[in-house]
Structures are given as C-alpha cells and as structure tokens.
Amino acid sequence: MMKDDLRAQFLRAMGQTACTVNIVSTDGPAGRFGVTVSAMASVSADGPHPTLLVCVHHLSPAAAAIAQNGVFCVNVLRHDQSGISDAFAGRAQLEDKFACTGWQEGKTGAPYIADPLAAFECRVMLNQRIGTHHVFFGAVEHLHFGVDGMPLIYAARAYGVPSALGV
C-alpha cells in the first residue's frame, strides 16, 4: 500500500472513532495558552500519580508553552460547551480565547474552566515529538468537577453526545 493511501485510510478510520473534546490550557513563564484537542487518554491510575497523555500539534503555540511552563490542565467539555471548543480551535474570532468562559487558577498554575465536566491538572513528566504532534505525559496532581452531564464528543468531523450511555 502506498504511503499516501495508508495516510488517507488512517484518517478515514480515525474519523470513525469517537473522542471527548478537551481544552488543554497552561500558564507560567511562557504565558497563558490553550488549544482544543481530542487526543487525550488515560495511561495509568497507579504509581506515584495517575498519568494521562495528550497530543498537541507542534505548530500550536500551546505546545511550546506547555513544554516551557511544565504544567497543563485537560478540561473535559460537557455536551453544552461546544462554543468553548470552537473558540480554542480558532473557529470563533476572539481577541482573547479565554474570554469565552469563566476560569479558575489551578494549584499548579494551569487555568481550568470554572465549570468543567472534569479537569485534570498535570505536571509534565515526558514530552515526546512523534510526527506532527507533541505527546505530553502528565502526572495528575489535582482534579476538578463541575455540573454533571454528558461529555461533548467528536466523531465523523462533528460534535455529538453519547446518548446511549444512560447517564
């Protein structure tokens, strides 16, 4: 199979998967940045700290800031928070993306959404560039919860809600 064919098939297959929509935010000496991502996963609940990973495109200013600040927060969006996703994905023309919702300063210094479905404050354990993305492994130090609800998901290039979960 040709490399271009494999890439196209890979992108098509990944479009068939459903992912939560998350805002990864950071603040510190490199500044305050945030970006919408769907590539976030649990790595381990055990060890000195629970661990997760998040993938951020290498051209995003947030990637360099996370690496320099050494902290980030993964804000899992609720089904009614797609406007926040649009702001941090660059689809809404805002001078300050952070103005689209309320924020709290986390204990690590990374900001978190005032009313997230869940927010994971992390310290960077490892930053590995793979292809076009930085994979940040984060030691989870603090968790925050807002109003219960359904997660905002992204699949087939559209937002959705997992209605069959019965939550």
N, C-alpha and C positions, 0 to 999 in steps of 0.2 A: 504494500500500500504506500502511495506517495505521501510525503510528509504533509503537504497541503491538504490532501484528502483526509488524513488522520486528524489534523487540527480541526477541520470543518466538522467531521463526525464527532470529535470530542466536544466541541462547542454545542452541537445539536443535542448530544446525550446529556450534557450538563444542564441544558435548558429544560430537560425533563425532570430534574431534581427540584425539590422544594427546600428553601433555606430561610432561616429567620433573617429579618432585616435589622441591622445594628448600626449604631453610630459609634465609631471609635474616636475618643477625644483624649487630648493631652494638654498639659500646661507645664511650664517650667522655664528654665533659662532660654530655650529655643523658641518660646512663645506658645500661644494657645491655638490649637488646630483641631479640626475634626473632619471626618470623612465617613460616608455611608459604605458599609461592607456587608456582604452576605457570607463571606468565607470566615466562619468562626466555629470552633469546635472544642469540646471538652477533650483534654489529654489524659488527666488523671485526677481523681478525688483524693488520692493518698499522697503520702510524703510530707515534707515539712509544710507545704502549702498545696491546696488544689491548684491544678495547672490547666490553662486553656491556650489555644492558639488562635491567631487572627492573621489574615493576609491583607496587605495593603500595597497597592500598586506603587512601583518605585518612583513614578513621576508625581505622585501626590505629595504636596508639601508636608502632609501629616506624617509620612513615612520617616523623613529626616528628623522631624521634630520629636517623634516618639523615640527614635534611637538616641537623640541627644538628651531629651528630658528623662529618659529611663523609666517613665511611668505612662500608663494609659488606662482608660476605662472603656469597657464594652457595654454600651447601653442597648439593651434589647427592646425594640419598639413594640408597642401594643397595636392592635389592629386599627385603632383610630388615630395613629400618629404618622401616617404616610407623608404628611406635609413636612415633617421634620426630616424624613428620608430625602424628599425632593430637595430641600434646602441644602443639605450636606452633600448631595450628589451633583449639585450645580444646576439643577433644573429650575430652581427659583432664583431670580436675580435679586440677591440681597447683598448689601454692602457688608453686613455682619451676619454670617450664618447663625451665630449663636443667639441672635435676637428672635429667632423663630419659636423659642420656647424658654421656660424658666430653667435655671441651672443652679446646682449647689457645688461648693468646693469640696472635693473628697479629701479624706485623710492623707492620701498620697500626694495631693495637689492636683490630680487629674479631675476635671469637672465631670459631673454626672447630671443627667436630666432629672429635674425635680420630681417627676412622676413617671419613672420608667416601669416597664413590666418587670425588669430586673436590670441591675447594673453591677458589673464586676470590676472593682478597682484592682489593678495589677502593677507589679514591678516587672520590668523586662528581665527575663532570665537568659534569653537567647534571641538573636536576630540573625536570620539566615536568608540571604537573597537566593531565590530559586526562580529562574526565568524572569518574568516581568514583575514579580512580587517579592516583597519582604514578608517572611513568615516570622511573626513575633510570638515567642512563647512567653506567657505571663504567669507569674506566681500570684494567685488571687489572695489579696490581703483583706479586702472589705467587700461586703455585698449590700446592696440597697434594693428595696422593693417599693413599688407604688401601688396603684389600684390594680386588683386582679383583673384579668381579661385574657383575650386570645392574642397570641403573637401575630405580628404582621409578617407574612411570608412573601417570598418572591419565587415565582416559577413561570416558565414559558414567557419570560420578559414582561411579567405583570405582577401587581400586588394581589394578594389573596388572604383568606382567613381559613384556618383548618377547621371547618365546620363539623367534621365527623368525629372530633375528639370528645365531644360531650362534656367539656369542662365548663 
